[in-house]
């Protein structure tokens, strides 16, 4: 009798041959979805990757990055300065 391998959680690991196949969307439904929701063009960079160090550090003080705790804000700014300068 073959025993199944268990990971640290005790859950049985499924062998590749036992894994269910991913559903395949075929035919007109997939084509309609692509026509209705075309893919966005892939970006080449994020806006903040072109920003200066001062702009990045200032962004840490604005939502959604602004921390409520003053010490946390100081830590973030000083860490960003150390990395960006």
N, C-alpha and C positions, 0 to 999 in steps of 0.2 A: 504494500500500500504506500503510495507516494504522499508525503505530507506537503502541505502548502507552506510557503515561506511567509512569515509574519514580520511586519516592521515593528518599530518600537511601540506603536500604539496598540499592537495586537491585532490589527486589521489584516485580513488575508490579502496578499498581493496577487493581482490577476496576471496570469501569463499572457504574452502577446497574442497567442492564438485564441485566447478566451475573451479578449477585449471586444466589445461591440463596435461595429463599424459606425463611423460618423454618418449621419443622414446626408444624403446627396440631393441637393435641389436641382431639378432638371426641368427642361422644357420651358414652356411659356411663362410660368410663374417667376422663375429666376430672371428671365429676360425682361419681364415687366418691372420687376423690382429694380433692376439695373437702369432701365429707362427712366423710372420715376425718381430714383435716388442715385444719381451718377456719383462716382467717386470724386472726392476733392483732389485737386492737384497736390502732389507731395511738396511740402515746404522744404526749403533748402537751409533755413536757419530760424531760430527763435529771435524775437525782437531784442530780448535782453542779452543775447550773445554778441550783439553789435553795440551795446551800451557801454558807456565809460564806467569805470569803477565807482565814481561818485554817484552816477545814476542808479547803479545796482544797489549801492548802500542806501540811497534815499528810498528805493522801492521797498526795502525791508521795513521801513517805518510807515508804510501805507497798507491798507487792507488789500489782499487777504493775509499778508505776511506779518503785519504789526502784532506783536505779542502784547498781552495785557500787562505782564510783569516788566517793570523797568529794568531789572537786572537781566532778564532774558533778552530784552531789546539791546542792551549794552553788549552782551555776549555775542549776539548775532552780528552786530555792526563791527565789533573788533575782530571776530573770526573772518568776516567777509573782507575786511581791510587786509588782514594777514595773507589771505589767499589771492586777492586781486592786485595788490601793490607789489 
